[in-house]
Amino acid sequence: MTNASSNAQPGTTSGTTKGRTRDAVEGLGDNPVALLAGGVALGVLVGVLLPRAAKERELLAPVGRQLAERATATARAVKDAGRQEIDSLLPGRDATKEKVTALFGNILDAAKTAGQKA
């Protein structure tokens, strides 16, 4: 039985393991998104597998709390701004009451005018 790598022509890279590795690395250069995704996945995997040191927790805990507080404050500010925007678009009670009163007044006037012409 012959091995596929022994049938490869000298100078070609596709028949040997080294050549296939070189082809794969060159192919990654053609697709940088896949390379980026692979790097991120590898980083996450390493981060999950490495234990956290007490010093790391000590140093990063305040940063985490600050980020959480800022995110909460930002969410609260966005919520308040949205509520103010909605309130500014909706008419107030007094304005609505005046418009309804004026509408009924116009309807009564139109009915009186139509009754007088009839």
C-alpha positions in Angstrom: 0.0 0.0 0.0 1.3 3.5 -0.9 1.0 6.5 1.2 -0.6 9.6 -0.4 2.3 11.8 0.8 4.8 9.5 -1.0 2.9 10.1 -4.3 3.2 13.8 -4.0 5.5 15.6 -6.4 8.6 17.2 -5.0 8.1 20.9 -4.6 4.3 20.6 -4.1 3.0 21.4 -0.6 -0.4 19.7 -0.7 0.9 16.1 -0.2 2.7 16.5 3.2 1.4 17.5 6.6 3.7 20.5 6.6 2.3 21.5 3.2 -1.3 21.1 4.3 -0.6 23.2 7.4 1.0 25.9 5.2 -2.0 25.8 2.9 -4.4 26.2 5.8 -2.5 29.1 7.3 -2.4 30.8 3.8 -6.2 30.2 3.5 -6.8 31.9 6.9 -5.1 35.1 5.5 -7.8 35.1 2.8 -10.6 35.1 5.5 -9.7 37.6 8.3 -13.2 37.3 9.8 -12.7 33.6 10.5 -9.3 34.3 11.9 -10.7 37.0 14.2 -13.6 34.7 15.3 -11.1 31.9 16.0 -8.9 34.2 18.0 -11.8 35.4 20.1 -13.0 31.8 20.7 -9.5 30.8 21.8 -9.2 33.8 24.1 -12.5 33.0 25.7 -11.5 29.3 26.1 -8.2 30.3 27.8 -10.0 32.8 30.0 -12.5 30.2 31.2 -9.9 27.5 31.8 -7.4 29.7 33.8 -8.4 30.2 37.5 -8.8 33.7 38.8 -6.2 34.9 41.2 -7.2 36.6 44.4 -5.2 39.7 43.3 -7.2 39.8 40.1 -10.5 39.8 41.9 -9.2 42.4 44.3 -8.2 44.7 41.5 -11.1 44.1 39.1 -14.0 44.1 41.6 -14.2 47.9 41.9 -14.1 48.2 38.2 -17.0 45.8 37.8 -19.0 47.7 40.4 -18.3 51.0 38.7 -19.3 49.6 35.3 -22.6 48.2 36.8 -23.3 51.5 38.5 -22.7 53.5 35.3 -24.8 51.1 33.2 -27.7 51.4 35.8 -27.4 55.2 35.8 -27.4 55.3 32.0 -30.4 53.0 31.8 -32.2 55.2 34.3 -31.3 58.4 32.3 -32.6 56.9 29.1 -35.8 55.8 30.7 -36.4 59.3 32.2 -35.6 61.0 28.9 -38.0 58.7 27.1 -40.7 59.3 29.6 -40.2 63.1 29.3 -40.4 62.8 25.5 -43.6 60.9 25.6 -45.1 63.3 28.1 -44.2 66.2 25.9 -46.0 64.6 22.9 -49.2 63.8 24.8 -51.5 66.8 25.6 -52.0 67.7 29.2 -55.4 67.2 31.0 -56.3 70.9 30.9 -55.6 71.2 27.2 -57.5 68.1 26.4 -60.5 69.3 28.5 -60.5 72.6 26.7 -60.4 71.0 23.3 -63.3 68.6 24.2 -65.3 71.5 25.6 -64.6 73.5 22.4 -65.6 70.5 20.2 -68.9 70.1 22.0 -69.5 73.8 21.8 -68.9 73.7 18.0 -71.2 70.7 17.7 -74.0 72.5 19.6 -73.5 75.7 17.5 -73.7 73.6 14.3 -76.8 71.9 15.6 -78.5 75.2 16.5 -77.6 76.7 13.1 -78.9 73.7 11.3 -82.1 73.8 13.4 -82.7 77.4 12.5 -82.2 76.9 8.8 -84.6 74.0 8.8 
